[in-house]
Amino acid sequence: MQKTVHIIGAGISGLSAAVRLANANYKVHVHEATQQAGGRCRSYFDAATNLTIDNGNHLLLSGNRHALAYARSIGTEAGLVGPKLAQFPFVDLSTGQRWLLDLGDSRLPLWVLDESRRVPDTGLADYLGLMPLIWSGKDRLVKDAIRCDGTLYRRLVQPLLLAALNLDPPEGSAGLAGAVVRETLLAGGQACRPLIARDGLSAVLVEPAIKLLQDKGASVRFSHELREFATSKGRVTELNFGDDSIAIAPGDAVVVAVPPRSAASLLPGLKTPTKFRAIVNAHFRFDPPRDAPPILGVVGGLVEWLFAFPQRLSVTISNGDRLVDMPREELANAIWRDVCKAGSVAGELPPWQIVRERRATFEATPEQNALRPGVATGLKNLFLAGDWTDTGLPATIEGSVRSGDRAADHVLAMS
């Protein structure tokens, strides 16, 4: 008899669990509290720019195995595009200097041996100085593991860890930072090729998953918020959605893939992260120069990463709490000035949109990392998913998919 699983939440972690279980011939029901899927990883039409934009400029890397396997499973791996080689152009706005970090295509970090491919004015010893991060424990701070100064730190380590941890790197978890370094810089260029959803996050990672699920007979219900569940003998027996309730048969399972605050209200006593950091994204309707790289690293300014899309230049600023209350037009002008310098473009402020995600990620400190729960709960048919659960990574798309995969694996292990 076909088994049933209820997925609570249609963000990336919920969708990845749903797809995996639908492909394993489970009857899947997805319940989403809001009116759209994707969570913090989605696209929408923006009237200010007259373009479809993403709520965040999420960058994937070729070494993100779980995320790429998810894209492959929904038939959209080709929608993640990027350069053939792991090359990252950078500009320093304070000096005007430009350089290309060339990680090559090896499975080993051989690029550190070649002066022409390294960060300018850095030597092999600088890179060896990062080694303590690789075996750091979860309770250690980045600043206690490595020196947080010098040319290599300013031009590569700080931008990389700021983007990954979404906080000032010295205060971040060295254990999480070490996981990032192991899966990127240490894994060689073959794991570091940048990949962008050129046609939008929803078109590549969300809508095809919904279609696949529906084609397999799954139901996907929006504006269907789980209020509480009934339990008996250590398992969930009923889901209560306010206007309706659903009985959970023996052998059926529930995956809760909602934000931490919602999970804690559904599961009293559940420990979850309690502190979060903002990310600010800016989008400008502007045709990028023909030679504009798809992604440009920026140091020495307000902007950190500049993305070139058809008809659009987009910017990401991590650890953005300091900017969430800044007047929007003032912020847009400040960012556009940096874009003009970094992208070698000129002109008045074009049509723009600022997207401030106040609770973009959990705070990647040792204290908050210690509050992340595992997949299993005290109820034998209820499992957790989300980038805020204990994935071993900071809050990333890769971590999201990994959590959904693990939850699905636990459901499969029930049978």
Secondary structure as GFF3:
##gff-version 3
##sequence-region A 1 415
A	DSSP	beta_strand	4	8	.	.	.	ID=ss1
A	DSSP	alpha_helix	12	23	.	.	.	ID=ss2
A	DSSP	beta_strand	27	31	.	.	.	ID=ss3
A	DSSP	beta_strand	43	46	.	.	.	ID=ss4
A	DSSP	beta_strand	51	54	.	.	.	ID=ss5
A	DSSP	beta_strand	60	61	.	.	.	ID=ss6
A	DSSP	alpha_helix	65	73	.	.	.	ID=ss7
A	DSSP	three_ten_helix	77	79	.	.	.	ID=ss8
A	DSSP	beta_strand	80	81	.	.	.	ID=ss9
A	DSSP	beta_strand	87	92	.	.	.	ID=ss10
A	DSSP	beta_strand	98	102	.	.	.	ID=ss11
A	DSSP	three_ten_helix	110	113	.	.	.	ID=ss12
A	DSSP	alpha_helix	124	128	.	.	.	ID=ss13
A	DSSP	alpha_helix	131	134	.	.	.	ID=ss14
A	DSSP	alpha_helix	142	145	.	.	.	ID=ss15
A	DSSP	alpha_helix	151	152	.	.	.	ID=ss16
A	DSSP	pi_helix	153	157	.	.	.	ID=ss17
A	DSSP	alpha_helix	158	165	.	.	.	ID=ss18
A	DSSP	three_ten_helix	169	171	.	.	.	ID=ss19
A	DSSP	alpha_helix	174	183	.	.	.	ID=ss20
A	DSSP	three_ten_helix	185	187	.	.	.	ID=ss21
A	DSSP	three_ten_helix	189	191	.	.	.	ID=ss22
A	DSSP	beta_strand	194	197	.	.	.	ID=ss23
A	DSSP	alpha_helix	201	201	.	.	.	ID=ss24
A	DSSP	pi_helix	202	206	.	.	.	ID=ss25
A	DSSP	alpha_helix	207	215	.	.	.	ID=ss26
A	DSSP	beta_strand	219	221	.	.	.	ID=ss27
A	DSSP	beta_strand	228	232	.	.	.	ID=ss28
A	DSSP	beta_strand	235	240	.	.	.	ID=ss29
A	DSSP	beta_strand	245	247	.	.	.	ID=ss30
A	DSSP	beta_strand	253	256	.	.	.	ID=ss31
A	DSSP	alpha_helix	260	266	.	.	.	ID=ss32
A	DSSP	beta_strand	276	285	.	.	.	ID=ss33
A	DSSP	beta_strand	295	299	.	.	.	ID=ss34
A	DSSP	beta_strand	305	309	.	.	.	ID=ss35
A	DSSP	beta_strand	312	317	.	.	.	ID=ss36
A	DSSP	three_ten_helix	320	323	.	.	.	ID=ss37
A	DSSP	alpha_helix	328	343	.	.	.	ID=ss38
A	DSSP	beta_strand	352	362	.	.	.	ID=ss39
A	DSSP	alpha_helix	366	369	.	.	.	ID=ss40
A	DSSP	beta_strand	382	384	.	.	.	ID=ss41
A	DSSP	alpha_helix	397	414	.	.	.	ID=ss42
###
